Structure formats: C-alpha cells, structure tokens
Amino acid sequence: MTRDFSLYRALADAVLVLHAGVVAFTLGGLILILLGGARHWDWVRNARFRVLHLATVGYVALQAWLGLACPLTTLEQSLRVRAGQIVADADFVAYWLGRLLFFEAPPWAFIAAYTGFALLVALSWLLVRPA
C-alpha cells in the first residue's frame, strides 16, 4: 500500500514539474522571441516553435475565458488525493513549485492576465515574423 502512495506522490510531483516547464516555455518563450528578434537569432523565427508557443498561450487564455481548470492542475490534485495527501499538503518539490505556479486572485484577474499575455504573443508575430 505504501508503494502505491509513493508512486502517486512521485507522479504528482512529475506533473507539477511538467506544469512548471510549460509555464517556463510560455513566459520564457516570449522573452526569447523578443530578445532573439532584436539580436537576429534565426531559431526564434522557427515556425514550429512559434506555432507551438502561440497554441500554448491561446489554450491557456481560452481556458480562463471558459472558466475551465488546467488539466495539469486537475491531474496533479487527483494524483495527490490517490497518494493519500491533502491537496494543500505537499513535499518540498511540490511546495515550492506550487508556490511559484499558483496564485490567489479573482477569476477576472487571470482572464485579464492571460488575455493580455496572449495579445503580446500575437503581437510578437508582427514584431518578429516566423520564417
């Protein structure tokens, strides 16, 4: 029984790390696109990278508008419950990554932030055109 709990806890931590990676890709991607455009880095114009980045940002903004929970958050919480953890209860990795990823704010604040960020990413297509 303990082994099952450990497995679910490890899977929940892995989902949280993946979630942090998606956030880093989303935020860092825009920074690198704009910086790379200014420094003439060819790789930031890669069409696949840019489409994936835009799709990721668009998906997050659409979720906010529709009032849907992030599937990675939902999966992580489900795994934590299966691990016998209270959703707020977490080990070191989960605690600190969770503190970086999750904020308390009204839904309209997330809608505004995600929509504004999506508009910035769309604007980056005009400023740094994909190849």
HUPE-V845505 format. One record per residue. N is the residue number from 1. PHI is phi in radians with two decimals (* if undefined). OMEGA is omega as a letter, one per 40 degrees, with the letter a starting at -180 (* if undefined). D_CENTER is the distance of its C-alpha to the mean C-alpha in Angstrom with 2 decimals. Layout:
BEGIN
n/phi/omega/d_center
N/PHI/OMEGA/D_CENTER
N/PHI/OMEGA/D_CENTER
END
This chain:
BEGIN
n/phi/omega/d_center
1/*/i/32.05
2/-1.09/a/30.50
3/-1.10/i/29.22
4/-1.07/i/27.31
5/-1.07/a/25.74
6/-1.12/i/24.82
7/-1.09/a/23.30
8/-1.13/i/21.12
9/-1.13/i/20.11
10/-1.11/i/19.26
11/-1.12/i/17.25
12/-1.09/i/15.31
13/-1.11/i/14.72
14/-1.12/i/13.70
15/-1.12/i/11.07
16/-1.12/i/9.77
17/-1.13/i/10.04
18/-1.04/i/8.28
19/-1.04/i/5.20
20/-1.10/i/5.93
21/-1.11/i/6.67
22/-1.11/i/3.89
23/-1.10/i/3.08
24/-1.10/i/6.78
25/-1.08/a/7.40
26/-1.16/a/6.39
27/-1.28/a/8.38
28/-1.14/i/10.74
29/-1.03/i/11.42
30/-1.14/i/12.98
31/-1.04/a/14.85
32/-1.19/i/16.18
33/-1.09/a/17.17
34/-1.18/i/19.13
35/-1.12/i/20.59
36/-1.13/i/21.42
37/-1.12/i/23.10
38/-1.21/a/25.21
39/-1.70/i/26.09
40/1.10/i/26.73
41/-1.44/a/24.40
42/-1.14/a/24.86
43/-1.10/i/21.76
44/-1.29/i/19.49
45/-1.68/i/21.55
46/-1.03/a/20.81
47/-1.10/a/20.46
48/-1.11/i/18.32
49/-1.02/a/15.71
50/-1.18/i/15.87
51/-1.15/i/15.84
52/-1.07/i/12.79
53/-1.12/i/10.95
54/-1.09/i/12.60
55/-1.11/i/11.98
56/-1.09/a/8.18
57/-1.16/i/8.60
58/-1.09/i/11.53
59/-1.09/i/10.14
60/-1.10/i/7.82
61/-1.13/i/11.05
62/-1.10/i/13.28
63/-0.98/a/11.87
64/-1.10/a/12.55
65/-1.10/a/15.93
66/-1.49/i/16.86
67/1.25/a/16.06
68/-1.63/i/14.19
69/-1.37/i/12.14
70/-1.14/a/8.84
71/-1.10/i/10.54
72/-1.20/i/8.66
73/-1.13/i/9.77
74/-1.07/i/13.05
75/-1.11/i/13.62
76/-1.05/a/13.15
77/-1.11/i/15.50
78/-1.09/i/17.89
79/-1.13/i/18.19
80/-1.15/i/18.88
81/-1.09/i/21.56
82/-1.13/i/23.05
83/-1.42/a/23.17
84/1.42/i/25.27
85/-1.63/i/22.90
86/-1.31/a/22.54
87/-0.95/i/18.91
88/-1.35/i/19.16
89/-1.36/a/21.00
90/-2.70/i/19.18
91/-1.44/a/20.33
92/-0.99/a/19.73
93/-1.07/a/16.49
94/-1.10/a/14.95
95/-1.06/a/16.49
96/-1.29/i/15.25
97/-1.15/i/11.63
98/-1.06/i/11.77
99/-1.13/i/13.53
100/-1.32/a/10.99
101/-1.62/a/8.04
102/-1.91/a/10.38
103/-2.21/i/12.93
104/-1.67/i/16.06
105/-2.82/i/16.81
106/-1.19/a/18.45
107/-0.94/a/16.69
108/-1.08/i/18.18
109/-1.18/i/16.44
110/-1.20/i/12.93
111/-1.03/a/14.52
112/-1.13/a/16.10
113/-1.14/a/13.24
114/-1.19/i/10.93
115/-1.18/i/14.21
116/-1.06/i/15.39
117/-1.16/i/12.47
118/-1.08/i/12.90
119/-1.15/i/16.57
120/-1.11/i/16.19
121/-1.14/i/14.53
122/-1.08/i/17.40
123/-1.10/i/19.82
124/-1.09/i/18.79
125/-1.19/i/20.24
126/-1.45/a/23.50
127/-1.34/a/23.48
128/-2.25/a/22.49
129/-1.18/i/23.61
130/-1.16/i/22.35
131/-1.51/*/25.23
END
